[in-house]
Each structure stands twice: as structure tokens, then as C-alpha cells.
Amino acid sequence: MLQLEGTKCSFLLCLGMSIIICSVIYLRTNMPTEPKPLEPPSCRPFSAQCKTSLLGTEEGVEWNRHDCQVENYILDSRMQCSNMMRDLHFITRPLSREEEDYPLAFIVTVHKELELFVRLLRAIYMPQNVYCIHVDEKAPLEYQAAVLKLVSCFKNTFLSSRSETVTYAGFSRLKADLNCMKDLAKSKVGWKKVINLCGQDFPIKSNLELVRYMQSKEWRDRNMTPGIKQPATMRHRTHLQHSEITGSHVALKGLGLTKGPPPHNLQVYFGTAYYALTRAFVDFVMENQIAQDLLEWSKDTFSPDEHYWVTLNHIKEAPNSHIDGGWEGAIRAIKWRDQEGKAHNGCKGHYIRDICIFAMEDLPWIVERNSMFANKFESNTFPEAVDCLEQWHRNKVLNQATVPIAPSWLLATQSNSSSSYFHSTAGA
């Protein structure tokens, strides 16, 4: 009997230990794991030209990048918001009281280049601002899901409540901005001015510099919509009726059908599709009959976003209008093909629709112009240009900060410097 009892005890003990071991193995296998921080070994090094011309690196000093798997990180289904801001190096505190007291609103329209969008958002993100992201309805579902996952991690960032299938030069492009404007008009964030961007833009000015530029004597009480009275060469855009072939292109309607004159005897202007607008002006666009009538008239025009904002900004009824304004306003650094030898020394990358896709060799020209943003970039064709400009911009942002710098805000560190987080020659 005693031997039988001993055998039973041994069996039960072994059974209990087996259950415990199996339970531990099961829990370790099935518990959700947090994504590991981005590993630096596979990071693409900065080009020699970047280190000497923009980062001002001394000979023998190396930069160690901490961030090189942005797109994979966002696409990872295990991504948790609690770690995302740290691992992707988002700035989590206002960097100065000056910026905190002057929050900005941003509209970003995107449809491709997920990595570039993440890096753009990271560069412009500040917790006191507010961001509306419009994702093209025709963007791949995986892309849309990835942007939604990223945006949902921020209280001050959201997707547009209505999405358009955007067509190049179509009315849908203007509608995308207007959809975000309607959402921003309802925002509880007391933003002062709204700036619109596309997914292939990248900032040149820091957030502090943007705030100071918006509050400068020239722009404090004005909207920024660079443009002039519509020249004869552009009159066909609004004189002839056009049809938008959804998601494809814009074509003339019929055999050159003409349009009626603009409403309210408005003088049509031609300018950029980019702007910096006051909140009062946005309210005017949403509510005023002149703005609504011009919008309706613009539906069958070519590239209406290049005349709508600038035309409204030249009428006395519009708040903060700039009636005598021309091309003033450092909105974008762009290299147009037809301006080679005049405004710039040629595109070092390549042209798409007569706009330069910037390469590394274009960056000195961009930095020297010191516009608000530069356009356009591609992370696949010229990745070194994005790497370099992003690091230069983050250096400048952190150099200007009046609060302690969190280690997670650093995109790269210098290998032989333990006392300095970033280089002092960032262009501040």
C-alpha cells in the first residue's frame, strides 16, 4: 500500500510539473508581443555630401541612424500606440511656449509613398497642432489601413470625414482640401492658420520658424496665396468647360464649350494650390455666398485649386485678404523645368510633369531658399535626399527647443560624441 501511495504521489507531482511547464510555454507562445525597437544595423548611411554640406560633420565623425524601417514598422500588425511614438521618434511635447501659444492646422493629402508620409508627419508633428489627413479613395486598401492605424494613435490627428477619388487637375483635388477644412472648422484646437501639404512635400522651416513667419509683420493679419491676375496663357482653364474622368484625367467637354463669366463679376487670379489661411478666412469659405458661388462655377474648370484660393483672397469681403498681393510668400521650393537657368540651376534628380523630383545634389539650393516646404521627393528613387534633409531638419528643430530633449526624439547620434545629441550647425 505504501509503495502504491508513493507511486501515486510521484505521478501527481510529475503531472503537476508537466501542466505548469506546458502552461508557461503556451502563454509565452500566444501572448501578444510588442514590436522591437527599430534596429540600426541595416540603416542606410548618410552620403558623404550630406555629412559635409548639410550636417557640417567634422572629418572622422560618423552619424548612427536609429530609424530605417519606418514602412515595415507601420505595416506590422502588432504595432502598439504606446511604443510607436517612441520607436518612430515623434516629438511628444511643445518645444517652446511661443509655439504652444500659436497652434497650427495642417491638411495633408496622400495616396502613395507610405514611408515618405510617415516621415513628413513626424517632421511636422507637434502635440499642440492639429492635423487632418485626406487619403485618396483609390489608394490601395493596405495603404489606407496603415495610415488609419498610424493616425489613430494621436489625439490631434484624424482622417478626413469624407474621402475623394482624387484626379490630377480635377475638382476632386480642391474638394479634398475643403473636406478637411470643414472638419478643422469644427476642431476644438484653437489653431491660428491652416497650411496644406501633399504627401511628397517636406518641411524646410521648423515649426518655430513657421510660427514666427505666420506672425511676422507681413503675414500676421493676411492669408498667403501666391498668385497674379490670370494671364492670357492660362485663360483656357476657366474659359472652356472641362470634365473630370474620375481617377484618371481632366478633358475638355465637347468641342470646346465655353463657360459663362465668373459669379459676382470676380476677377479670376492664377496661383499656387498651396496656402496659409487664417481661421476667419476658412469660416468665410465655408459660409459666404460669394465663396460658394465661385466653388460651384469652378466645378468644370481645369485645376480649380490654382485659382479658387487666390481669387477669394483678392476680394475685400474676405477676412485677412491680400488684395494687392502677387507672388509673395515663401510657400514652396520647387524646380520647374521651364525655369532652368533663371530661378534654379537645373534638376539633379528627374522631372515628372515638369516638376523636379529632388536628388541629394538639389538640397543646398533648397536650404538656401528657406521656403516653408520643398516639393517633390520620392523615397524610392532618391532616398539619400530624404534621409539628409530629414536629419538636417530634426537637428534644427531640436537646436531651437527650449525644453530638455528626450532621447527618443533623436533620429541619429554621432558615434564619437557622448556630450552632444545633435550638431550645432543645423542651420538654426
C-alpha positions, 0 to 999 in steps of 0.5 A: 500500500505504501509503495502504491501511495508513493507511486501515486504521489510521484505521478501527481507531482510529475503531472503537476510539473508537466501542466505548469511547464506546458502552461508557461510555454503556451502563454509565452507562445500566444501572448501578444508581443510588442514590436522591437525597437527599430534596429540600426544595423541595416540603416542606410548611411548618410552620403558623404555630401550630406555629412559635409554640406548639410550636417557640417560633420567634422572629418572622422565623425560618423552619424548612427541612424536609429530609424530605417524601417519606418514602412515595415514598422507601420505595416506590422500588425502588432504595432502598439500606440504606446511604443510607436511614438517612441520607436518612430521618434515623434516629438511628444511635447511643445518645444517652446511656449511661443509655439504652444501659444500659436497652434497650427492646422495642417491638411495633408493629402496622400495616396502613395509613398507610405514611408515618405508620409510617415516621415513628413508627419513626424517632421511636422508633428507637434502635440499642440497642432492639429492635423487632418489627413485626406487619403485618396479613395483609390489608394490601395486598401493596405495603404489606407489601413496603415495610415488609419492605424498610424493616425489613430494613435494621436489625439490631434490627428484624424482622417478626413470625414469624407474621402475623394477619388482624387484626379490630377487637375480635377475638382476632386483635388480642391474638394479634398482640401475643403473636406478637411477644412470643414472638419478643422472648422469644427476642431476644438484646437484653437489653431491660428492658420491652416497650411496644406501639404501633399504627401511628397512635400517636406518641411524646410522651416521648423515649426518655430520658424513657421510660427514666427513667419505666420506672425511676422509683420507681413503675414500676421493679419493676411492669408498667403496665396501666391498668385497674379491676375490670370494671364492670357496663357492660362485663360483656357482653364476657366474659359472652356468647360472641362470634365473630370474622368474620375481617377484618371484625367481632366478633358475638355467637354465637347468641342470646346464649350465655353463657360459663362463669366465668373459669379459676382463679376470676380476677377479670376487670379492664377496661383499656387494650390498651396496656402496659409489661411487664417481661421476667419478666412476658412469660416468665410469659405465655408459660409459666404455666398460669394465663396460658394458661388465661385466653388460651384462655377469652378466645378468644370474648370481645369485645376480649380485649386490654382485659382479658387484660393487666390481669387477669394483672397483678392476680394475685400469681403474676405477676412485677412485678404491680400488684395494687392498681393502677387507672388509673395510668400515663401510657400514652396521650393520647387524646380520647374523645368521651364525655369532652368537657368533663371530661378534654379540651376537645373534638376539633379534628380528627374522631372515628372510633369515638369516638376523636379523630383529632388536628388541629394545634389538639389538640397543646398539650393533648397536650404538656401531658399528657406521656403516653408516646404520643398516639393517633390521627393520620392523615397524610392528613387532618391532616398539619400535626399530624404534621409539628409534633409530629414536629419538636417531638419530634426537637428534644427528643430531640436537646436531651437527647443527650449525644453530638455530633449528626450532621447527618443526624439533623436533620429541619429547620434554621432558615434564619437560624441557622448556630450552632444545629441545633435550638431550645432550647425543645423542651420538654426 
